């Protein structure tokens, strides 16, 4: 029991990167409408204010994988925690759109790096029987960060013209908590072994496994590191072609199917449906609660039902709900409680099936010798498409209206459904080293 408690603590510390991820992504939901008023932004500038963090995420995701293979998972998470604190303060002190964008891009670098390294850290330190649930904890912390930001947005909504500054500033508190607790957890055993610290790697495995299981894992890690090369050039190896295709495809579709347009622009969607802004912010907090509750569903079932079945079911749910939103607008009924209910159902499918499974699956499928570098490709890809979708969504909503906007996103969700059905391999109950053999 002591080992399990230690495992939970280590996983929670790493998952705090997800909490800050969710907070920084969603705090703009409440601050954004007031930024538009303060800096008198047009549609393109509004999209830039919302999406600038995401362009930082692209850079953070691109470099984090390679750096973490060089200096370790723990050190880069410490750097990330510092960046999170700095961007919260910098965004709060912004004096124009450009200064805000600079601060948000720095925060995006932290978010992009955390999205690569935090789930990888949990995956590499967790026994296979708990890995799905504990890596899913990272997604739980993302939605917790989103929920906390929604609550802060609602609570600070009426405090005056500088309300958006205080919304951003509150992010410094969890950033410092993340930084402090990182000094209480070890480096991952797979990174330690790769760098020659074999005895320390075994000690870390012993913290969360039986001695017999630890010795077995050390042998598997040793064997997995004897095959092939590492570095970006190794990504072109024919043996990695299939797994890289799967990672890339899922990363594209997870963003094109619309999740971050719903999260970031929920108040805008609700005002389009006839809601007042303050009512829309309160409804957005309700979305955060749905997101939080249904992420727990994934944690409870991911190691029972597996990754692929959940992804297929979640994709089907997104297809049906997005089509429903489009039909509502075509029929002139895009208003009131109906929009809220359908958006809640959409989020329930994502939270219980797609979000946690995506991060778990990405952290599992790549080989030990090149995991950080390989994982950076799908994470980098999903941030690119995330940024593009969030950047153009206000313009789409204005020019195409809700009907055609959600119809386009529906078609992307249908593509995700077909891709997951055809290409995903099941990884439930397998060690990281056993998963490598699935793609040969």
N, C-alpha and C positions, 0 to 999 in steps of 0.2 A: 504493500500500500504506500509506503514511503517513496518508492521509486515512481509510482504512478503520480503521486502528488507533485514530485519534482518535475516530472514530464509535463504536467499541466501548467505549472508555473513557467517553465521555460517556453512552452508554446504560447502562453498568454503574453509574455514579454515580447516575443517576436511578432505576435499578431497586433501589438500596439501600433506597428507600422501601418497596418490596415485601418486602424481607427483614425489615424492622422490623414491617411489617404482619403477616407470617406468624408472627414471633416472639411479638408481643403477643397475637395471636389464640390461639395454641396453647400458650403457657406455662402457661395456666390448666389445661390437661389434667393436668399432673403436680401442680401446686400445689393444684388444686381439692379433691381428696379430703382433704388435710391441713387446708385451710381449713374444711371441713365439721366436722372433729374439733375444731379449735382454737376456732372460734366457735360450735360446736354448732348448726349450721344445719338447718332443716327443708327440705322439697322446694322450696318457693317461694323461700326465702332462698338455697338452693343455685343455683336457676335465675337469681336476681338477681345473685349473685356471678359466675356465668359470663357472663351476658348484659349486664352493666352497661357493659362496654367497647363493646358493639355499639350501645347507645343513644347513647353519645358519638359513634360513627361516623356515626349518622344526622345529628347536628348538623354534624359536620365536613364531611360530603359535601354537606349543604344549602348551606353558606356558601362552601365552597372554590371552586366554579365561578365564582360571581359575583366573589369577591375576586381570583381569579387573572386574570380578564379585566380587572381594574382595576390590579393592581400587578405582574402577571407571574407566570410559572410558577416561576422560580428563587427569588424572594423568599419565596413561600409554602412552598416546600420547605425553606428555611432555618428558618422558624418551626416547621414540622413536626418537623424534627430536634431542636430544643430541647425541644419537647413530649414527644417520645419519651423523651429522657433523664430528664426530670422525672417522668414516670409510672413509669418503672422504679424510681427511688429512692423515690417516694411509696408505691408498692405494697409495696415491701420493708419500709417502716417502719409499715405499717398496724397500728393497735392495736385495731380492731374492724371489723365488717362495713361500717359507714357510711364510715369513713375509707378503706377499701379501694375501695369503690364510687366515691368521689370521685376517687381517683387513677386508677382504671380508666376512668372517663368522660373524664377529661382525655386519657388515652392513646387513647381511642376517637376523640376529635376529631382527633388526629394521624393515626390510621389512616384515618378517613373522608376527610380532606383528601388524604392520600397516594394513596388509591385513585382519586381524581379526577385529580390533577395529574401523578403519576409516569408513567402510560401516555400521557397527553396530551403531556407533554414529549417522550417518546421518539418518538411518532407525528409530532409537528410538526418534528422535527429530522432524521428519518431518510428517506433516499431510498426511493421506493416499492418498489424491487426487494428491499430488505432489511426493510421495515417490519414485515411479519408476524412474522418471526423475532425481530427485536429488541424489539418490543413484547411478544412472548411471553416474552422474557427477564425481564420484570417478574413474570410468573407463576412462572417458574423461581426467582426470588429469594423469592417468597412461600413456595413449598414448601421452599426452602432454609432460610428462617427457621423454618418449622414443624419441619423435620428437626433443626435445631440445638436448638430448644427441647425436642424429644422427647429428644435425647441428654443435654442438661443435666438434664432432669427425672429421667432414669434414673440419671445419675452422682451427683446430689445427693440421691437418694431416701433414703439410709441415713445421712445426716450428723447427724441429730438433730432435735429438735422445731422448730427454726427453718429446716428445709430449704426450705420454701416461700418464705421471705424471700430466701434466696440465689438461688433460681430466678428471682424477679422482678428482683433487683438486677443480674444478669448482662446485662440488656438495655441498660444504660447504655453498654457498650463499643461495640457497633455503632452506637448513636445518635451518639456523638462522631465515629466514623469517617465517617458520613454527613454530619454538619455540616461537617467539615473539607474533604472532597472537593468539596462543593457550590461552594466558592469557586474551584474550578479549572475550572468549566464555564461556557459562555455561556448567555444567555437564548435562547429559541427564535426563529427568524427570523420566523415568522408573527406572534408577539406584537409583536416589534420593528417590523415593517412596519405593523401595525395602529396602533401608537402614534406613527408618523411617523419612526422611526429607520430609514429605507430603506437608507442606505449600510451601516449596521451589520448589517442583516438580510442584505444581499448578502454581506457578509464572513463571516457565520456559515454561510450556504449554501455558500460557497466552501471552507469547512473540510472539508466532507464530500462535495462534488460537483465535477464538472468545471465550468469557467466557463460553458460553453454550457448545461449543465443548470441551473445556478444562475440564469442570466438567464431561461430558460424558466419556471422556478418562480416567479420574482419577478413575471413578467407574469401568470401564473395566479393568484397571490395577490392582485395588484392588482385583477384582474377580479372575483374572488370577493368582495372587500370592497365592491364598488360596488353590490351588490344587497341590498335589504332593510334592516331596522333590527336593533338589538341590544337586550339587556336582557330581563327576564322577560316583558314584554308581547309581545315578538316570538315567544315560544314558542307563542302562540295563532294565529300566521299559518297559514292553510290549507295553504301550501306545505310546512310542517314537520309537519303532522298525522301523516302516515304514518311518518316516521322516528321521531317521538316515541313513537308507538304501539309500534313494533318495539323500541325501547330499553326502554320500560317493561315490555313483556311478557317479554322475555328476562331482565330484572332480577328480576321476580317469580319466574319459574320456576327460575332458577339457584339460588335459596335454598330454595324449597319442595321441590325434588328432593333435598334432604337432605345436601349436602356438609358443612356445618359442624356438623351433629349427629354425623356420623361422626368428624370431626376433633376436636371438643371433648369428645365423650363416649365416645371409643373405649374407655378403661379401664372405664367403666360398662357399656358394651355387652358387653365381654369378661367382666366379673364376672357379668353376667346369664347369660352362656353357661357359667358354672361355673368361670371362671379365678380364681386368686388375684390380688390387686391388683398385686404386684410383677411377676408374670408378664404381667399385662395391660399394664403400662407398657412392658415389653420388647417385647411384640407391637406396641404402638403405635409404637415406634421403627421396627419393620419396615414399618409402614404409611407412615411418613415416607420410607423408602428407596424404596418403590414409587412414591410420589407424585413424588419427585425424578427417578427414572429415566424415568418415562413422560412427564414434562413435557419432557424432552429430545426425545422422539419428536415432540411437537407442534412444537418449534422447527425440527426438520429437515424437516417435511412441510407446515407451514401455508402456505408460499408456493408449494408444488408442487400440492397438492390443493385448496387454497382453504378459506374459512371455513365456508360452508354445509354441504358434505359432511361435514366433521369434526364439526360440531355435531349433525347428524342421526345419525351413527354413534354418537357419544358418548351421546346421549340414549337411543338404542335399548339400548346396553349398560347404562345405569343402570336402565332399565325391567326388563330381564331379571334383573339381580342383586338389585334390591330385591324383586321378586316371589319370587325364590329364598329370600331371608331370611325372608319372611313364610311361605312354604310350610314351611320348616324348623321354624318354631315351631308352626305348626298341626299338624304331624305329630309333635311332641315331640322333634325332633332339633336344636333350637337350642342346640348345645353343641360344645365342642372345636374341632378344627382346621377343620371345615367352615365355621364362621362366619368364622374368620380368612381363609380362602381366598376366600370370596365377597366379603368386605369389600375385600380386596386387588384383586380383579377390578373391583369398583365404582370404586375409586380410580384404577385404571389407565385406565379409560374416561374418567373426569373429567379426569385430569391430561393425557392425550394429546389430548383432543378438546374438552372444554368450558371448563375454566379459562382456558388461554391465549387461546383464541378469543374468549371473552366480553370480556376486557379489550382485546384487539386491535380487535375489532369496534366496541366502544363508543367507542374513541379515534378511529376512522376516520369514522364515518357522519355526524357533525354538521358544519354549515357553519363555515367559518373565522370569520366575523363574530361567531358566538355559541357557539363550541365549548365554552368553559368553562361558561357558564350552562346550555346544553342538556345537557351531559354530567352535570351535577350531578343532573339529574332521575332517570335510571336508577340512578346510583350511590347517591343518597339512597334510592331505592325498594328496592334490593337490601339496603341496610343495615337498613331497617325490617323487612323480612321475615326477614332473618338474625336480628335481635334477637328477634323474636317466636317463631321456630322454636326457637332455643336456649333461650329462657325457658321454654317449655312442654314441651320434650322430656322432662325428668325426670319430670314429672307424667304425660305420656302413657305413658311406659315403665312407670310404676307402675300406673296405672289401666287402661290398655288392653292391657298386656303387649306383647311384641315383635311378635307376629303382626299385630295390627291397626295398631300404630304404623307398621311397615314397609309394610303394605298401603296406608295413606293416602299415605305418601311415594311409593310406586310409582305411584299414580294421578296425583300431581303431575308425576312424571317423564314419564308418558305424555302429559300436557298439553304439556310442554315439547317433546317430539318432534313433536307435531302443529303447534305454533306455529312452530317452526323450519322445518319442511317447507313451510309455507304462506307465511310472511311474510319470511324472510331473503332479502336480495339479495346476490349474490357481489361482493366488493370486491377480490379478489386482482388484483395487477398494475396497479391504478389509482392515480393521484395523489389526494390528499385533495380537490382541486378537481374532479376528474372524478367522484368518488364523490357529490358534492353533486347531480349530475344524475340519479342513479339513482332518486331519490325524487320527481321532478317528475311 
